[in-house]
């Protein structure tokens, strides 16, 4: 007889993360926000597009959607293969942590199986199938130290991406774009005050 999954179900008591964990959650979310902005700036800089239009067109697109737009654009522009690989490398490295980012934003947290650990609890529906997460004892949990390590890795990735954009010369066109946006908006802001 097959192992009955219900025998492994453990509904833990909801846990309110510690203040330090909540700060770490914020750091992880902020790292992905920064990466989303860098993706938008990359689309504008690499595609030689107006940044304000890119911001408008990608506003309601998810992180993954923005990343996919950039990856598609990389195949359409004359960009050195090594530079393309570096951009993909930064975002692929960050993608390893997108699941924990999504759980931080959309799941409640319960006590994990290991001492001083927590894990996300949620319900997902994919392709018409229901999946519970966080109810089996063997599911992934995180200690505070592991979450801090993830936040640190994401900070390194995003800072390295910024350095790459500067070294590659893409920030010059991005900075011109930002200056134009500020110039356009500052005149319109003055009219509204």
C-alpha positions as a printed Julia matrix, in Angstrom:
193×3 Matrix{Float64}:
  0.0    0.0     0.0
  1.31   3.45   -0.94
  2.39   5.91    1.71
 -0.61   8.01    2.7
  0.47  11.68    2.48
 -2.1   12.67    5.08
 -0.07  10.76    7.68
  2.72  13.31    7.17
  0.48  16.36    7.36
  1.33  18.67   10.2
 -0.51  21.94   10.51
  1.77  24.09   12.6
  0.63  27.03   14.6
  0.95  30.35   12.8
  4.16  32.05   13.82
  4.81  35.74   13.79
  8.36  36.16   12.47
 10.85  37.91   14.74
 11.66  41.58   14.1
 15.03  40.55   12.64
 13.33  38.08   10.29
 10.82  40.74    9.23
 13.7   43.09    8.41
 15.32  40.29    6.42
 12.03  39.72    4.58
 12.03  43.43    3.68
 15.62  43.19    2.46
 14.73  40.27    0.17
 11.65  42.04   -1.23
 13.67  45.24   -1.72
 16.43  43.34   -3.55
 13.88  42.04   -6.06
 12.37  45.54   -6.41
 15.84  46.85   -7.2
 16.38  44.07   -9.73
 13.04  44.88  -11.39
 14.13  48.51  -11.74
 17.5   47.42  -13.12
 15.72  45.21  -15.64
 13.59  48.15  -16.78
 16.67  50.36  -17.04
 18.46  47.62  -18.96
 15.59  47.34  -21.42
 15.76  51.1   -22.0
 19.57  51.28  -22.16
 20.21  48.18  -24.25
 17.23  48.76  -26.52
 17.95  52.49  -26.79
 14.39  53.18  -25.7
 12.85  55.99  -23.71
 12.95  54.93  -20.05
  9.66  56.61  -19.15
  7.89  54.62  -21.89
  9.55  51.4   -20.73
  8.42  52.16  -17.16
  4.86  52.74  -18.34
  4.74  49.66  -20.57
  6.22  47.33  -17.96
  4.51  48.75  -14.86
  2.03  45.93  -14.37
  4.28  43.17  -15.63
  5.65  40.77  -13.01
  9.35  40.42  -12.24
  9.45  37.25  -14.34
  7.65  39.0   -17.21
 10.11  41.92  -17.15
 13.02  39.49  -17.09
 11.59  37.58  -20.05
 11.11  40.83  -22.01
 14.77  41.7   -21.39
 15.9   38.19  -22.41
 13.87  38.46  -25.63
 15.33  41.91  -26.32
 18.85  40.54  -25.87
 18.27  38.26  -28.86
 17.2   41.23  -31.02
 20.01  43.72  -30.35
 23.63  43.74  -31.35
 25.05  43.01  -27.92
 28.24  41.12  -27.22
 27.52  37.47  -26.36
 29.58  37.76  -23.18
 27.52  40.76  -22.01
 24.31  38.88  -22.77
 25.59  35.94  -20.73
 26.5   38.2   -17.82
 23.03  39.76  -17.74
 21.43  36.32  -17.86
 23.83  35.16  -15.14
 22.84  37.93  -12.73
 19.13  37.29  -13.21
 19.44  33.49  -13.21
 21.32  33.73   -9.9
 18.55  35.9    -8.43
 15.82  33.6    -9.78
 17.01  30.88   -7.42
 15.43  32.95   -4.63
 12.23  34.05   -6.37
 10.21  31.32   -4.65
 11.16  32.55   -1.18
 10.43  36.13   -2.31
  6.97  35.07   -3.48
  6.33  33.27   -0.2
  7.37  36.34    1.77
  4.88  38.41   -0.2
  2.01  35.94   -0.39
  2.23  33.28    2.35
  1.74  33.09    6.08
  4.61  31.59    8.04
  4.48  28.72   10.48
  7.01  26.95   12.66
  9.4   24.75   10.69
 10.57  21.25   11.51
 14.02  22.39   12.67
 14.52  24.36   15.87
 14.1   28.13   15.39
 12.97  27.71   11.79
  9.9   28.9     9.92
  8.3   27.88    6.65
  5.7   29.33    4.34
  2.17  27.96    4.31
 -0.02  28.61    1.31
 -2.35  27.17   -1.27
 -1.46  27.29   -4.96
 -3.58  26.48   -7.95
 -1.66  25.66  -11.12
 -3.28  24.27  -14.24
 -6.44  23.49  -12.29
 -4.63  21.5    -9.62
 -4.64  22.42   -5.96
 -1.4   22.22   -4.02
 -1.01  22.87   -0.3
  2.38  24.02    0.89
  3.74  24.17    4.39
  1.74  21.28    5.79
  4.23  18.45    5.38
  6.99  18.16    7.94
  9.7   17.54    5.33
  8.95  20.73    3.39
 11.59  23.44    3.14
 11.99  25.63    6.2
 14.35  28.53    6.87
 16.34  29.69    9.84
 16.96  33.36   10.41
 20.61  32.87    9.4
 19.57  31.22    6.11
 17.22  34.09    5.28
 19.96  36.61    6.06
 22.32  34.71    3.75
 19.72  34.89    0.96
 19.3   38.65    1.49
 23.08  39.08    1.39
 23.39  37.07   -1.83
 20.64  39.1    -3.48
 22.35  42.36   -2.45
 25.61  41.13   -3.99
 23.81  40.12   -7.19
 22.03  43.46   -7.61
 25.13  45.49   -6.74
 27.19  43.43   -9.18
 24.56  44.03  -11.85
 24.79  47.81  -11.26
 28.59  47.64  -11.53
 28.27  45.67  -14.78
 25.86  48.27  -16.25
 28.33  51.04  -15.35
 31.35  49.2   -16.78
 29.46  48.37  -19.96
 28.47  51.99  -20.58
 24.73  51.37  -20.36
 24.26  53.76  -17.46
 25.14  56.79  -19.61
 22.01  56.39  -21.74
 19.99  55.47  -18.65
 21.19  58.62  -16.86
 20.26  60.77  -19.89
 16.83  59.13  -19.87
 16.37  59.86  -16.16
 17.47  63.49  -16.62
 14.91  63.89  -19.43
 12.16  62.37  -17.26
 13.06  64.68  -14.36
 13.1   67.68  -16.67
  9.68  66.83  -18.15
  8.16  66.08  -14.77
  9.65  69.0   -12.86
  8.01  71.47  -15.25
  4.67  69.69  -14.92
  5.06  69.44  -11.13
  5.62  73.17  -10.91
  2.29  73.74  -12.63
  0.47  71.67  -10.0
  1.89  73.3    -6.91
